[in-house]
Amino acid sequence: MAPKVMIVEDEEPLTLLLRYNLEAEGYAVESVGRGDEAEIRLRENVPDLLLLDWMLPGLSGIELCRRLRSRAETRSLPILILTARGEETERIRGLATGADDYVVKPFSVPELMARVRAILRRSRPEIVASLLRAGDMELDRESHRVRRGGRELHLGPTEFRLLEFLMQSPGRVFSREQMLDGVWGRDIYVDERTVDVHVGRLRKAINRGTRQDPIRTVRGVGYAFDEQFGT
């Protein structure tokens, strides 16, 4: 599953430049031009990394950063601030507010991409790792192979993406809506019942010949991947 990056920037040429380079490296990118609109979007869906401009219409980037750090859902969201403010006092202010890193405009795109990769390696190593492991299950992103207990599993493309999505956050409960957004994308309309169909196919493939089911249905509203494969 491609790591998700949200760009909050009101300069359209810079947004296009960032989107082009991020997508070229395999990231899924969403862009927003206003701070208040970004706050609403972030209540609906939290990305893996936020590229946040300091000066924004509607709500400043520094205030948005402060608000995100006060919410449990976004307290650990990696935030990289982009700004023309290069003074030491301003950098200290940005970091003290909760930003993970700080890049001054104009900046080198290769350096920015390196900082993005470094932040994701520190904060979410599971989303950049080529191999995911949980219990007796192993998913190889590069070869698109899945093994359980040494036995190779044959999954369709959607079931592979679904398993990858769940294995990135063992124990976390995802609603059907969140899974639709994470696996199919928000730009494609898919009925929520489709999730149940593909989870059923995935369960059948990974549970063949074993009694332990690592995918749990939680209170009938969503699913979670149990790393310990408990009941």
N, C-alpha and C positions, 0 to 999 in steps of 0.2 A: 504494500500500500504506500503510495507516494506521501511523504510528509506534507502537511498542509501549512502554508504560509499566508498570513493576511497582511497586506500592505495598506497602511492608513496614511495617505499622502495626497495633498490637494494640487500638486504640480503634475499635470497629466503627462508631459514628456518624460519626467523622472519615473512616474508610475509605469509607463510603457517600457522604459529601459529595464527597470527592476523585474517586471513580469517576464520579459523576454529572456533574461539571463537565468532567472529562477526556474522557469519552465524548461529551459534548455538543459538544466541539471536534473530534471525529473521531479521537481516540486509541483504540487497542486496549489495554484495561486488564486486568491480572492483579493480584490482591491476595493477600497472605500475612500471617498474623498472628504468626508467630514467626521469630526470627532464624535459628535452626538449619534450619528448613524452607526459608527463603529461600535459604540457602547451597546446599542440595541442588537446588532449582529452578534456580538460576543456573548450576549445572554442566550442566544439561540444555539450557537455553535462555537466551540473553543478550538482554535487551530493549534498546531504544534509550535508555532513561532509567530510573533507579532513584530513587524517592521513599522515603527511608529514615528511619524514626523512630530516635532515639538510644536510648531505653529500650525494650527488647524482652525478652520471655521467651525462654529457650533460649540466646540469644546476643545480646549488645548490638549496636546498630547501629554503634557506633564500631569494635567488634572486627570485625564483618562487613566494614565499609569497609576496614579494614586488610588483611584476608585477600584481598578482591577485588583490591586494588592489588598484591598479591604474585603474582597469577596472570596469565600472559600473555593469557589469553582475556578477562579482565575489567579489565585494567590501564587501558584507556582508556574504560571504561564511564562515562558521565556520572552522577554521584551528587549528589542534592540532599537534604541532611539536614534533617529536621523535628524540632524539639525545644523543650522548655519552658526549656531552659538558655540564658539570654540574656546571661550575663556575657561580657565581652570575652575572658577567658582561655579560656572554653569554646568560643567561636566560633573562636578561633585554633587550639585543639586539634582541632576538627572539620575545619577547612581543612587543617591540617598533616597530618592522617591521610590526606587524599586526596580529600575532598569538593570538588565543583566550586562548590557554593553552600550557603547555610545560611539557614534560615527559622525564626524563633522563634514558637512558639505563644503566644497565638492570633494568627493571621495573616489578612491580607486574601486572599480567594480570587482576585480579579482580579490582585493582585500576584503571587501564586504562579503563576498561569497565564502571566503575562508572563515570569516567570523560567524556566518550563519552555520556552516558545518560544525565549527567548534562548539557553538552553543548547543546545537542539537545532540552532539556526541555526549556532552556533559549532562544535559537535562533529560533526553529521551534516547538513550543508546539503543533501545529496542527498535526504534523506527528507522535507524540508519544501518543497523547490523544486517549482514547478508543472511545470517542464520538465526532463526528463532527456535528456542527450546523451551518446553514446558512438560514436566512429568516425563513420560516415555515418548513424547511426540517431538518431531523435528521438522521444521519447515525451512527449505532453502529457497530464498528469493531469486537467486541468480539462475538456478537450474529449474525452478518451478517444480520441485519435487517435495513430497511429504512422506515421512516415515513414522510409523508408530511401532515401538518395540522391535525395530529393525525391519519391519514389513513395509514395503512401499505401498502407498495408497494412491489410487487413481481418482483424481478430482477434476471436475469441470472447471473452466476459468472462473465462474462466479463463485463456486464453492471454495476455490483456492483463495480468492480475495476475501471472502467472508471469514475463513479460518485465520488468515493473516491479520485481519482487522481485530478479531477477538484475542488472538495470541499476543498482540501488542500491549494489551492491558488486562492481564489475568486478574480475575476477581472483580473487575468493574462491571456494573450492570448497565447494559445499553438498551434503550427503548427501541422499538421497531423503527421509529422515525430517525433516530440517530444512526442506526445501522443502514437504513436506506441512503442517508446522506453520506455516510462514510464509505460505503461499498459501491453504490450506484452513482452518487453525486447529486447535488441539489438541482442541477439543470435538466435532469431526466425524470419524467414522471413515472413512478412505479407504485403499484398498489401495495399497501403495508402487508397484505396477505402473502405477497411474493416472498417476504422474509421467511415466513413459516415454511413455505415450500422448500426453499433452498437450505434452511437449517435442517429440515427433515432429511434431505438428500445427503447433506454433510454428515449428519449423525449416522446415517446408515453406512456410509463409506468408512468412517473412522472407528465405528464400534463393531464392525464385523469380526467375530471371533473373540470378543472381549466383553466383560461384564461392566467395566467402569466407563461411564459416560462423562467426559470432561465438560460438556456443554449443559449448563443448567438453565431451566426456564424459571424465571424469578417472578413470582406472584402473578403470572399470566400477562405481564406487561412488557417483558423484555427478556434478554438473555445475558449470561455471563459465562466466561471461560474459566473453569476451576483449574488452577495450576497443579493442585495436589490431586485432582480427580476424585475429590471426596463426594459424599452424597449430600 
